[in-house]
Every structure is written in structure tokens, then in C-alpha cells.
Amino acid sequence: MQTVGTVAELWRYPVKSMQGERVKRLAVGPGGADGDRMLAVVDPAAGKVLSAKRWADLLMASARTEGDDVVLTLPSGAEHAASDPAVHDALSEWLELAVRLVHPRLSYSRVV
């Protein structure tokens, strides 16, 4: 068997279109990397998942896992746990759009 490359770093992105986190280990299965893109910012009024292709500001925030939770860091430096119901208001205020943080496969399939 011939070596064709080596892995220099492993990264996962807990929230779609936000910056992610470097990890030492990463389980990969049929559904992809464990913990990758498990949450997304959605516009419930439009029924759409926001994407950095149209909402570039999403790239200014980051997300990391802490235990069983995901912590978002907004450009202001404010941190919000995904499990905190106030996260929706914080994201909405920052993006100036009424949004929610949800699992993207629950009920929103269209990307905007």
C-alpha cells in the first residue's frame, strides 16, 4: 500500500456556515463527521436554512462543542450556549432577522 498523504489537522463545524473547531480525534461514519453541522441558523418565516453563500456574516461567528452542548461566539465576543433559549434572540439581534438555531434536518430543508 502506498501512502498518498497525511492528515495535518482535523476540524469540525458544529453550526452550518460558522467557523468551527480543531479537534484531536474525529469519528466519521455514513452520515459524515460526528458533531459536524449538527445545528443550523434558520429563518422560520421563510422555512429556510441560512447559508454563508447569502449570509456571509455567519462566517464571523464560531461554534465549538463543550461536553454535550455547542457554544456559539458572536463577533462581539458574546458567547451563547445552544441549549440556552436566549440564543435565538441573540442570533436574531445580531443578524437583524428573526431566526432560530435548530437541527437542520428537523423541518427545514431549503438553503438560502
C-alpha positions in Angstrom: 0.0 0.0 0.0 1.3 3.4 -1.0 0.9 6.5 1.3 -0.7 9.3 -0.7 -0.9 11.9 2.0 -1.2 12.6 5.7 -3.7 14.3 7.9 -2.3 17.5 9.3 -5.4 18.7 11.2 -9.0 17.7 11.9 -11.8 20.3 12.0 -15.5 20.1 12.6 -18.1 22.8 12.2 -21.0 22.3 14.8 -23.1 25.1 13.2 -23.5 25.3 9.4 -21.7 28.2 7.9 -20.0 29.3 11.1 -16.3 28.9 11.9 -15.5 25.6 13.6 -13.1 24.0 16.0 -9.9 22.0 15.6 -10.2 18.6 17.2 -7.7 15.9 18.1 -10.0 13.0 17.2 -13.0 12.7 14.9 -15.3 9.8 14.3 -16.5 9.5 10.8 -19.5 7.4 9.8 -22.0 7.1 7.0 -23.6 10.4 8.0 -20.3 12.3 8.0 -18.1 13.5 10.8 -19.6 13.2 14.3 -20.8 16.6 15.5 -20.3 18.3 12.2 -23.1 20.7 11.1 -25.5 19.3 13.7 -27.1 22.8 14.1 -28.1 25.5 11.6 -29.5 29.0 11.8 -32.9 29.0 10.2 -35.4 31.6 9.1 -38.7 30.1 10.2 -40.8 32.6 8.3 -39.3 31.6 5.1 -38.8 27.9 6.1 -35.1 28.1 5.1 -31.7 27.3 6.5 -29.3 30.2 6.2 -26.1 29.7 4.3 -22.9 31.8 4.2 -23.3 31.9 0.5 -26.0 34.5 1.0 -25.5 35.4 4.7 -21.7 36.0 4.8 -22.0 37.4 8.3 -22.4 33.8 9.6 -18.7 33.3 8.9 -17.9 35.9 11.5 -19.3 33.7 14.3 -17.8 30.5 15.6 -19.1 27.4 17.3 -17.4 24.8 19.4 -18.6 21.8 21.5 -18.4 21.7 25.2 -19.5 18.4 26.6 -22.9 17.7 25.2 -23.6 21.4 24.3 -22.5 23.7 21.5 -21.2 27.2 22.4 -21.5 30.0 19.8 -19.2 33.0 19.9 -20.6 36.0 18.1 -18.4 38.8 16.5 -19.0 40.9 19.6 -17.2 38.2 21.7 -20.5 37.3 23.4 -20.9 33.5 24.0 -24.2 31.7 24.0 -24.9 28.0 24.7 -27.1 26.4 22.0 -29.1 24.9 24.9 -30.0 28.4 26.2 -33.4 29.6 24.9 -31.9 33.1 24.7 -29.6 32.0 21.9 -32.4 32.6 19.4 -32.8 36.2 20.4 -29.0 36.8 20.4 -28.7 35.5 16.9 -31.8 37.4 15.7 -30.5 40.7 17.1 -27.0 40.1 15.6 -28.3 39.2 12.1 -31.2 41.6 12.3 -33.6 38.8 11.2 -35.9 36.6 13.3 -34.0 33.3 13.3 -33.7 30.1 15.3 -30.9 27.7 16.0 -32.1 24.2 15.2 -31.1 20.8 13.9 -31.2 21.4 10.1 -32.9 18.1 9.3 -35.8 18.6 11.6 -38.1 20.6 9.4 -36.1 23.0 7.3 -34.6 21.7 4.0 -34.3 24.7 1.7 -31.0 26.6 1.9 -30.8 30.4 1.5 
